[in-house]
């Protein structure tokens, strides 16, 4: 495949028209994509909720034992 700088103006117009058609077809699918990163799902949060509870209990136990 040629780079855009190697294409003739007519080839670039044809390429652009093809890309517009591809984009229109993707857009017509009506996808609702969330590309955000780092947002855990409910299932992931459920997996670690017990761990967070243990960490919290351990902190409070450590604090309480240091005051004895």
Secondary structure as UniProt FT lines:
FT   HELIX           4..6
FT   HELIX           9..28
FT   TURN            29..30
FT   HELIX           42..66
//
